[in-house]
Amino acid sequence: MTATDRTVRRRRPVLRAAVVTAAGAGLLAALAPAAVAQPTGRPLASGCHGAVHLTPADRTDRPNSAEGRADWAAADAALAGLTGPRYGTSALAAVRENGRLVWRNATGVADLATALPADPEGRFRIGSTTKTFVATTLLQLVGERRLDLDDRLECLLPGIVPNSTGITVRQLLNHTSGVADYTKDPAFEFSEQDWLTARRFKPYSLQDLVDIADKYPPAFPPGQDWRYSNTNYVLIGMIIEKLTGRSWQEEVTRRIIRPLHLTGTSMPGNSPFIPGPHAHGYLKTDTGPVDVTLLNPSMAGPAGGAVSTTADLTTFIGALLDGRLLRPTELAAMQQTSSFGAGRSYGLGLQRLDTPCGTFWGHAGGIPGYNTLMLGSADGKRQFASDITVYDVADVNAANAAWNRLTVTALCGAQAPAIAPGAVPDLARPAP
């Protein structure tokens, strides 16, 4: 499902902008040895095996330097620290520089039943990282003068939600609309047995999700505050469909996925399957782990239903930030953050992270079983993506520190100081 957890209020995990864990407490007792994928010429990280080498076309000269080798060894160690008897069953990550993958790794197991190692090229559900794809598509339509960011929702989707006459497209994109978040409804209590056995396969239309949200009052008048609401992006998906005559999935595919050759990325409708190799996702219950890999992603839709890979996410965020997908005017608008306290790091489908080596933009996401983070430097030269199948966390502070260290090491190198707690989206518990 993913701005920091300080700037994104805690929500239910289906579409969280911050990385989340499964319900419950305690540690996963034991996992099989980790599998890693590393550039040719680098030694395996301690305790890892099964290297999968990047092709020469994917490498830059950096891993051959002493500094580069130290950075990637530190990144290997930080990634390995997120699996095993700690926080997750698998973890995948990649770094791209100047258009080329320079590091890609996987640790943990893809399946608890078989103990098969996680595949560094594996696919995963990306949760709210989907929002950046959807926001980019909508901003392309703005650039084509199909609509304006200050157009009123009432003119596009009359009567769709309370206060629609006062809500602008911009306010939907940056979560200042006040529209209620449909995921607060009891139907999305993922730890409940009924959801685990039946409701996770239920199909939802976009209108269904809006109807659920409309059972709840607006959080505040439009433009008067900031609160993360997945309903905002369901409405954005509906606007895309009205303006183009095609589904939001089709528009994202033809405008972004195909032009960028994102072969591991898809915007599924009701299919419960993750195509291609992938790690399984789990939720903790009183009787042990429940495999929730299969679920109907229509419950997330344009707010969090996509599937991708670390390589594709780094390609996408790089293309977005270096100006290949949007005109300068729309890209600049995307990076204009809210003026309200909790949203000061949130723009139009982009979250800002300030690090020791500069400002990065991207989005985090969570959906049952999967937790994703995608970041790119403001100049479009360096990108990072990671996914963790978080299963159980006993020590949340230690988990967050490990997540912080992986992110900062991958972005800034082995010697970079840690950033303040909460700056990187937390591996937080799912309760709102």
Order of alpha helices (4+ residues) and beta strands (2+ residues): beta-beta-alpha-beta-beta-beta-alpha-alpha-alpha-alpha-alpha-alpha-alpha-beta-beta-beta-alpha-alpha-beta-beta-beta-beta-alpha
